[in-house]
C-alpha cells in the first residue's frame, strides 16, 4: 500500500506540454534520470508500443465499468479472478480505494502505474479521465492493457511501456514467476541474481571488517 501511495503521489503532473504523450515521456525520463542519465532503457520514446489485439488473448472481465483483458482464473487466482467477476481482489480493495479517491480529487493529469500487471490501477485511472504511463516487465501484460484500451476506444489514454523499473538500469533477461497461479509474483531473474550477489558481497565485507575490529 505504501508503495502504491508513493507512486500515486509521484504522478500528478498536469499535462502542460503540447501533447499528453510528450508530457508522459518527460515524466518517465524524470523518473529514470537518477538511475542512469544516458541509458537507452530509460527513454520511453525509443520503446516499441505493444500491439493491441482485436479481442482479449486470455479472458475478459470488468475494471471500473470498462471491458478489461486479464488472465483466466486458473492462471491468475488473485487479480484476474476478481476482474472476471467485475470486482476487486481483497488485497487490492484498500489500495484501489485510495487510488480512486486521490485521482478523483485531481484534475486530469499523468499517472504512473509502475508494475501495472494486467492494468487494474491503469483502468481505474483511465476511467477517471487521467492519462496513464503503464510500465510492466511481462509482454503479456502490456499487450493485455493495450487490447483493453482498444476495446474501449481509449488507446489514446495511456502510454504503455514494456520495461522493468528498478534501482539501476540493465537488460531484462528472463521473467520468472515465483508462485503458480499468480503472475503478479513475477520478477526479472537476472536482476534478482545480481542483487543477491551484491548483498552477499556486502555481508562478506561487513564480516571482514568485524573480524579486523
DRENDO-1510 file (C-alpha; in Angstrom, 1 decimal, always signed):
<recs>
REC; n; res; u; v; w
REC; 1; UNK; +0.0; +0.0; +0.0 .
REC; 2; UNK; +2.8; +2.4; +0.9 .
REC; 3; UNK; +4.5; +1.8; -2.4 .
REC; 4; UNK; +1.3; +2.4; -4.3 .
REC; 5; UNK; +0.7; +5.6; -2.4 .
REC; 6; UNK; +4.2; +6.8; -3.2 .
REC; 7; UNK; +3.8; +6.1; -6.9 .
REC; 8; UNK; +0.4; +7.8; -6.8 .
REC; 9; UNK; +1.8; +11.0; -5.3 .
REC; 10; UNK; +4.7; +10.8; -7.8 .
REC; 11; UNK; +2.2; +11.3; -10.6 .
REC; 12; UNK; +0.0; +14.1; -10.8 .
REC; 13; UNK; +1.9; +16.4; -13.1 .
REC; 14; UNK; -0.6; +18.4; -15.2 .
REC; 15; UNK; -0.3; +17.8; -18.9 .
REC; 16; UNK; +1.2; +21.2; -19.6 .
REC; 17; UNK; +3.2; +20.0; -22.6 .
REC; 18; UNK; +1.9; +20.4; -26.1 .
REC; 19; UNK; +0.7; +16.8; -26.1 .
REC; 20; UNK; +0.0; +14.3; -23.4 .
REC; 21; UNK; +2.3; +11.7; -24.9 .
REC; 22; UNK; +5.2; +14.3; -24.8 .
REC; 23; UNK; +4.4; +15.0; -21.2 .
REC; 24; UNK; +4.3; +11.3; -20.4 .
REC; 25; UNK; +7.7; +10.9; -22.0 .
REC; 26; UNK; +9.1; +13.7; -19.8 .
REC; 27; UNK; +7.7; +12.2; -16.7 .
REC; 28; UNK; +9.2; +8.8; -17.5 .
REC; 29; UNK; +12.6; +10.5; -18.2 .
REC; 30; UNK; +12.4; +12.3; -14.8 .
REC; 31; UNK; +11.9; +9.0; -13.0 .
REC; 32; UNK; +14.7; +7.2; -14.7 .
REC; 33; UNK; +17.3; +10.0; -14.8 .
REC; 34; UNK; +18.6; +9.5; -11.2 .
REC; 35; UNK; +19.4; +5.9; -12.1 .
REC; 36; UNK; +21.1; +6.4; -15.4 .
REC; 37; UNK; +21.3; +9.7; -17.2 .
REC; 38; UNK; +22.0; +8.3; -20.6 .
REC; 39; UNK; +20.8; +4.7; -20.6 .
REC; 40; UNK; +18.6; +3.8; -23.6 .
REC; 41; UNK; +16.3; +1.8; -21.5 .
REC; 42; UNK; +15.3; +5.0; -19.7 .
REC; 43; UNK; +13.9; +6.6; -22.8 .
REC; 44; UNK; +10.3; +5.7; -23.3 .
REC; 45; UNK; +10.3; +7.4; -26.7 .
REC; 46; UNK; +12.5; +4.5; -28.0 .
REC; 47; UNK; +10.2; +1.8; -26.7 .
REC; 48; UNK; +8.2; -0.2; -29.2 .
REC; 49; UNK; +4.5; +0.2; -28.3 .
REC; 50; UNK; +2.7; -3.1; -27.7 .
REC; 51; UNK; +0.3; -4.4; -30.4 .
REC; 52; UNK; -3.4; -4.3; -29.4 .
REC; 53; UNK; -5.3; -7.4; -30.5 .
REC; 54; UNK; -8.9; -7.4; -31.8 .
REC; 55; UNK; -10.0; -9.4; -28.7 .
REC; 56; UNK; -8.6; -10.4; -25.3 .
REC; 57; UNK; -6.0; -13.1; -25.7 .
REC; 58; UNK; -6.9; -14.8; -22.5 .
REC; 59; UNK; -10.1; -13.7; -20.8 .
REC; 60; UNK; -12.3; -10.6; -20.4 .
REC; 61; UNK; -13.7; -9.0; -17.3 .
REC; 62; UNK; -14.5; -5.5; -16.0 .
REC; 63; UNK; -12.5; -2.7; -14.4 .
REC; 64; UNK; -14.3; +0.4; -13.4 .
REC; 65; UNK; -17.1; -0.5; -15.9 .
REC; 66; UNK; -14.6; -0.9; -18.7 .
REC; 67; UNK; -14.1; -4.1; -20.7 .
REC; 68; UNK; -10.8; -5.4; -19.5 .
REC; 69; UNK; -8.4; -8.2; -20.6 .
REC; 70; UNK; -6.9; -10.4; -17.9 .
REC; 71; UNK; -5.6; -14.0; -17.3 .
REC; 72; UNK; -8.0; -16.8; -16.8 .
REC; 73; UNK; -8.9; -17.6; -13.2 .
REC; 74; UNK; -6.8; -20.8; -13.4 .
REC; 75; UNK; -3.8; -18.8; -14.5 .
REC; 76; UNK; -4.3; -15.9; -12.0 .
REC; 77; UNK; -6.4; -16.7; -9.0 .
REC; 78; UNK; -5.8; -13.3; -7.5 .
REC; 79; UNK; -6.2; -10.1; -9.6 .
REC; 80; UNK; -7.7; -11.6; -12.7 .
REC; 81; UNK; -10.2; -13.9; -10.9 .
REC; 82; UNK; -11.7; -10.8; -9.3 .
REC; 83; UNK; -11.7; -8.8; -12.6 .
REC; 84; UNK; -13.6; -11.6; -14.3 .
REC; 85; UNK; -16.3; -11.2; -11.7 .
REC; 86; UNK; -16.3; -7.4; -12.1 .
REC; 87; UNK; -15.0; -6.9; -8.6 .
REC; 88; UNK; -11.8; -6.2; -6.7 .
REC; 89; UNK; -9.4; -8.7; -5.2 .
REC; 90; UNK; -9.4; -8.5; -1.4 .
REC; 91; UNK; -5.8; -7.5; -1.1 .
REC; 92; UNK; -6.3; -4.6; -3.5 .
REC; 93; UNK; -9.6; -3.2; -2.2 .
REC; 94; UNK; -7.9; -0.6; +0.1 .
REC; 95; UNK; -5.2; +0.5; -2.4 .
REC; 96; UNK; -7.7; +0.9; -5.3 .
REC; 97; UNK; -10.0; +2.8; -3.0 .
REC; 98; UNK; -7.2; +5.2; -2.0 .
REC; 99; UNK; -6.1; +5.5; -5.7 .
REC; 100; UNK; -9.6; +6.3; -6.7 .
REC; 101; UNK; -10.1; +9.0; -4.1 .
REC; 102; UNK; -6.8; +10.6; -4.8 .
REC; 103; UNK; -7.3; +10.7; -8.6 .
REC; 104; UNK; -10.9; +11.9; -8.2 .
REC; 105; UNK; -9.7; +14.9; -6.3 .
REC; 106; UNK; -7.2; +15.9; -9.0 .
REC; 107; UNK; -7.7; +17.5; -12.5 .
REC; 108; UNK; -6.7; +15.3; -15.4 .
REC; 109; UNK; -3.0; +14.6; -15.3 .
REC; 110; UNK; -0.4; +11.9; -15.9 .
REC; 111; UNK; -0.5; +8.8; -13.7 .
REC; 112; UNK; +2.4; +6.4; -13.4 .
REC; 113; UNK; +1.4; +2.7; -12.9 .
REC; 114; UNK; +4.7; +1.0; -12.1 .
REC; 115; UNK; +4.4; -2.7; -12.4 .
REC; 116; UNK; +1.0; -2.4; -14.0 .
REC; 117; UNK; +0.4; -6.2; -14.3 .
REC; 118; UNK; -3.0; -6.6; -16.2 .
REC; 119; UNK; -3.8; -2.9; -15.5 .
REC; 120; UNK; -6.2; -2.8; -12.6 .
REC; 121; UNK; -4.9; +0.6; -11.5 .
REC; 122; UNK; -4.5; +1.7; -15.1 .
REC; 123; UNK; -8.1; +1.0; -15.8 .
REC; 124; UNK; -9.2; +2.9; -12.7 .
REC; 125; UNK; -7.2; +6.0; -13.6 .
REC; 126; UNK; -8.3; +6.0; -17.2 .
REC; 127; UNK; -11.9; +5.8; -16.2 .
REC; 128; UNK; -11.4; +8.9; -14.1 .
REC; 129; UNK; -10.0; +10.8; -17.1 .
REC; 130; UNK; -6.3; +10.6; -16.5 .
REC; 131; UNK; -3.5; +9.7; -18.9 .
REC; 132; UNK; -1.6; +6.7; -17.7 .
REC; 133; UNK; +2.1; +5.7; -18.2 .
REC; 134; UNK; +1.8; +2.0; -17.6 .
REC; 135; UNK; +5.1; +0.0; -17.2 .
REC; 136; UNK; +5.4; -3.8; -16.9 .
REC; 137; UNK; +8.1; -6.3; -17.5 .
REC; 138; UNK; +5.8; -9.1; -18.9 .
REC; 139; UNK; +4.9; -8.8; -22.6 .
REC; 140; UNK; +1.6; -10.5; -21.9 .
REC; 141; UNK; +0.6; -7.7; -19.5 .
REC; 142; UNK; +1.4; -4.8; -21.8 .
REC; 143; UNK; -0.5; -6.5; -24.6 .
REC; 144; UNK; -3.5; -7.1; -22.4 .
REC; 145; UNK; -3.5; -3.4; -21.4 .
REC; 146; UNK; -3.2; -2.2; -25.0 .
REC; 147; UNK; -6.0; -4.5; -26.1 .
REC; 148; UNK; -8.2; -3.4; -23.2 .
REC; 149; UNK; -7.8; +0.2; -24.1 .
REC; 150; UNK; -8.5; -0.5; -27.8 .
REC; 151; UNK; -11.7; -2.4; -26.9 .
REC; 152; UNK; -13.0; +0.7; -25.0 .
REC; 153; UNK; -11.8; +3.2; -27.7 .
REC; 154; UNK; -9.2; +4.6; -25.2 .
REC; 155; UNK; -5.9; +3.8; -26.9 .
REC; 156; UNK; -5.1; +7.5; -26.6 .
REC; 157; UNK; -5.5; +7.4; -22.8 .
REC; 158; UNK; -2.3; +5.6; -22.0 .
REC; 159; UNK; +1.4; +5.2; -22.9 .
REC; 160; UNK; +2.3; +1.6; -22.4 .
REC; 161; UNK; +5.9; +0.6; -21.9 .
REC; 162; UNK; +7.4; -3.0; -21.8 .
REC; 163; UNK; +10.2; -2.5; -19.2 .
REC; 164; UNK; +11.1; -3.3; -15.6 .
REC; 165; UNK; +11.7; -0.5; -13.1 .
REC; 166; UNK; +14.4; -0.8; -10.5 .
REC; 167; UNK; +17.1; +0.9; -8.7 .
REC; 168; UNK; +19.5; +0.7; -11.6 .
REC; 169; UNK; +19.4; +0.2; -15.4 .
REC; 170; UNK; +20.2; -3.1; -17.1 .
REC; 171; UNK; +18.9; -5.6; -19.7 .
REC; 172; UNK; +15.9; -7.8; -18.9 .
REC; 173; UNK; +17.0; -11.4; -19.4 .
REC; 174; UNK; +14.4; -13.7; -18.0 .
REC; 175; UNK; +11.0; -13.1; -16.5 .
REC; 176; UNK; +10.4; -15.7; -13.8 .
REC; 177; UNK; +7.1; -16.3; -11.9 .
REC; 178; UNK; +7.6; -17.3; -8.3 .
REC; 179; UNK; +4.1; -18.6; -7.5 .
REC; 180; UNK; +1.9; -20.8; -9.7 .
REC; 181; UNK; -1.4; -19.1; -10.4 .
REC; 182; UNK; -0.1; -15.6; -9.5 .
REC; 183; UNK; +1.6; -13.8; -12.5 .
REC; 184; UNK; +2.0; -10.8; -10.1 .
REC; 185; UNK; +4.8; -12.7; -8.4 .
REC; 186; UNK; +7.0; -12.4; -11.5 .
REC; 187; UNK; +10.4; -10.8; -11.3 .
REC; 188; UNK; +13.4; -10.1; -13.6 .
REC; 189; UNK; +15.6; -13.1; -13.0 .
REC; 190; UNK; +18.9; -11.6; -13.9 .
REC; 191; UNK; +18.3; -8.5; -11.8 .
REC; 192; UNK; +17.4; -10.6; -8.8 .
REC; 193; UNK; +20.5; -12.7; -9.2 .
REC; 194; UNK; +22.7; -9.6; -9.4 .
REC; 195; UNK; +21.1; -8.1; -6.3 .
REC; 196; UNK; +21.6; -11.3; -4.4 .
REC; 197; UNK; +25.3; -11.4; -5.3 .
REC; 198; UNK; +25.7; -7.8; -4.3 .
REC; 199; UNK; +24.0; -8.5; -0.9 .
REC; 200; UNK; +26.3; -11.5; -0.3 .
REC; 201; UNK; +29.4; -9.4; -1.2 .
REC; 202; UNK; +28.3; -6.6; +1.2 .
REC; 203; UNK; +27.7; -9.2; +4.0 .
REC; 204; UNK; +31.2; -10.7; +3.4 .
REC; 205; UNK; +32.8; -7.3; +3.6 .
REC; 206; UNK; +31.0; -6.5; +6.8 .
REC; 207; UNK; +32.1; -9.8; +8.4 .
REC; 208; UNK; +35.8; -9.0; +7.4 .
REC; 209; UNK; +35.5; -5.5; +9.0 .
REC; 210; UNK; +34.1; -7.0; +12.2 .
REC; 211; UNK; +37.0; -9.5; +12.3 .
REC; 212; UNK; +39.5; -6.7; +11.9 .
REC; 213; UNK; +37.9; -4.8; +14.8 .
</recs>
